[in-house]
Amino acid sequence: MFVKRLSLLLVLTCAVLALSASPSLAVVGGNDAEPGEYPAVAEVTYKAFLCTGTLIAPDTVLTAGHCSSVTGAAVSSPIAWPAALIDVRIGGRTQTDGERATVTKVTIPPQYLLTSGSDVSILKLTKPSSQGPVKVAGAADRNIWSAATMETIVGWGATEEGGDLPDILQEAQVPITTDDYCADAYGDFDAQTMVCAGFPQGGVDTCQGDSGGPMFGTSNAGGLRVVGTTSFGEGCARPGKPGVYARVADAPLREWIRSQAPAGVD
């Protein structure tokens, strides 16, 4: 399977050389975000490549495991990127604005393996951000990411497969698919830690540069909640190949995130 977020070759290169040229993901078929619309969305730069993340607590950014791991599928226990080599910019709409932040600690679930589930990581910031966080949805909001529910994807990635990164933060809407549909599209689908979203005909999706970025749902109380984080997929916006997201609003990932950042989960 062609993984649009990170290739195995690049993962192995990172593991051996401690370098990365990993393509993350961006939004295809979307539009420019409005000024101030997503103050919790972060651009996360790992020196040689870009990912997206979400401020879920004042001092915590949630992003993808494959962004923060330098070992990926090479070893069974992930080794995290050095925190000092990660730069974070929170709440920006263009490539020149947003609050700058540094990272003091990176945590990845011990069970993480590239494309095999648990594709999340936690970045602990050196100091609390002044931006407003958006929490991970709790169990009481399970209905907000049921199959066919429209969700909002946001990211700094490419606007077409193999294309350039945008100058302005992108957003789009996609429907949650059934688990059976996703399992038919991807033989390695794990219903415990993955959820899919996209139209059967394609056309709208995350892409290179959006890895770790949020899939937002609207809580029963009316506010945004994180229900998924961009993980992988085959190409970008292809028919029959929905985007795969870490299933952060469901156990076990929700409770692992809570164990690392109690204030980041409803």
N, C-alpha and C positions, 0 to 999 in steps of 0.2 A: 504494500500500500504506500502511495506517495503521501507523506505527512507534510502538510503545508506549514506547520509551525516550526518544526525542527527536524533535520534529517539525521539518520543514524550516523552517517559519515561525519557530519559536523560534531555530533556528540562525542564520537571517538576521538576526533581531532582535539576537542576541548580537553578530554580526559588525559590525552598524552602530552599535549603541548601547553595546556592551561590557557588556551586562546579560545575565542568564539567568534564565529561569523554567522550565528544562528538567525535564520529568518523567523521573526515572530509573526504577528498577524495584524491586519487592518480591516476596515469595513468596506465591503463592495456593495454597490447599490444603495448607498446611504446619502446623507446630506450633512452640511456643515452644522455643528452644534451652535446654539445661540450663546452670546456672551454670558458667562456666569451660570450656565445651565447645569454643568456637572462639576461643582467645586471639589468633589471627592475623587474624581478620576485623575490618575497619576501617569505621567510618562516616566518609565523606569529604564535607565540606560546602564548597560553592563559593559561599558567602554566600547566594545566592538559591535554591539547590536542593541536593538530596542525592543522593549516589551511595554505592556500597559498594566496598570494595577488600580486598586481601589483603596482609598483611605477608609478603613472600617472602624477605627478607633483613633483618637487624637495622635497616638504614637505608633500606629500599626497600619501597614499597607499589605493587602492581599494580592498576590500575583500567581503566576504559574510555577509549578515545580520544575518544568523543563527549562524555564528561564534561569532559575536560581541554582540549578545543579550543574556542576562541571563534570559529573560522571555519567548521568543519564542511565542508559541500559548497560554500561560497561561493568558496573559492580552492583551488588545487591543492596548496599547501603549508600545512599546518596551523600556526596560531599558538596557542601555549599560554596558558592562564590564568596570570596573575601568581601566582607561588608564594606571595606574602604574603597573597593573598586566599583561600587554601585552608586549612581546618582539618581535622585528622584526630584521630579518637578510636579507639584500638585495644584490642580485647579486651573491650569492654563487652557486657553482656547487656541492659541497660536504657538508656534515654535519658540517664541521669544518671551512669553509671559508665564505666570504661575509662580507658586512659592517653591523655592529651592529647599531641599532637605537632604540630609546625609543619613546613612544607615549604620547602626551599631551592632546588629545581630541578624542573621539569616537562619530560618528554621524550615526544614523540609520533612514531611512525614517519612518515617523510616521505611515504610512499605512502598514508597514511590519508585516506579520504574517507567521509563519513557514509553508512552502510548499504552501502558497497562493499568492506568488508574491512579487515583490519589495525586493528580497533577496540580498540586497547589504548593505555595510556600508563603511564609510570613516574613515580612521585613519590619524589624523594630527600628524606629527612627531615633536619632540621637536626642531629639527633643520634640514635644508635641507640636503638631501643625495648628495653624490658626484657621484652617479650612474646616468645613463641616463634614464629618464622616457619614457614610451610609452603611448601616449594619447588614450582616448576613441575615437572611430571613430565618425565623425560628419555626418550630414545629407547628405553631398555631396558624401559620400562614402557608401551610402546605398547598392549599387550593390555588394560590396565585401563580404556581408554575405547573399546573396540570396540562395534559396534552391539549393542543389547539389554542392555549392561551398565548396572546401576543406579548412578547417581551421586547425590551430595548437593549440593543448591543451598542457599545461605545468603545472607540479605540483610536490609536494613532497609526494604525497600519495602512497598507496599500489599498488603493481604491479599485484595483483590478489585479487578477492573478499575474504575478511577475512585474507589477507596475511600480510606480514611484510612491513614496510616502507623501501624505497630504500636508499642506501648510496649516490647515485648520482641523481641529478635532472633529471626527466623524461619528454619526449616529445612524441607526436604522432600526426597523422593527421586523421581528421574525417570530413564527409560531413554534411552540414546543411540539416535538413529534412524540409519537408513542415509543416506548422502549422497543417494541417488536419491530417497528419501522427502522429504528436505528441499528438494531442487531442485524437486520437484513442488509443494511448498507455497509456495516463494518463488522467483520468476524470477531474482532477483539473487543467489542463493546462490553462494558461492565456496568450493569444496571445499578450496582451499589455506589459507584463513584463517578459515573458519567451520565449526562443527559444531553439530548440532541435538540437542535432547533434549526428550522429552515423550511422553505417552500419546496414542494416536490419538483417544481420546474426550475429550481435554483434562482439565480439572479440577485439574491441578497445574502450576505454572509460576512463573517470575519475573514481576515486574510493575513499575509505576512506583516507583522508589526503589532497585531492586536493581542498576542498571547498574554494570558493572565488578566486581560481586561474584563470588565463586568458585563454580565447579562442581568439587567435590572427588571424586577417585577414591581408592581404596585401593591403595597400591603393592604390588608383589610382596613387599616386605619387611615390609608390614603397617602402614605409616604413611600419613597423608593426603598427597595431592599435588594440586596445581591442574592440572586438565585443560581447563578452559574458564573464560571470564569473560563475564558477562551482556552481551549486545550489543543485540539488537532482536527484534521479533516483531510479529505482528498481534494487537492486543488482548492479553489475558492469559488463559491457560488455555482458549483456544477449541479446539473439536474440529478436528483436521486442521491446526492451526497451532502447531507446536512452538516452543519458545524457541530463538533463535539465539544462539550463544556464540562468542566469539573462540577460535580453535583454537590455544590457546597451547602445548599439549603436542606440537605437530607443527611441523616446519620449514614455512615460514620464520619464523613468529612466535616459536617457542621460541629460535631462534638470535639473533633480534633482541633478545629479552629478555636472553639471556645476554651479548650485547655491551654492554648497559647495566648489568646487574647479574649478574656472573658467579656470585656466591654464591647467587643466587635460583633457579637451575636445577640439577636433578640431572645 
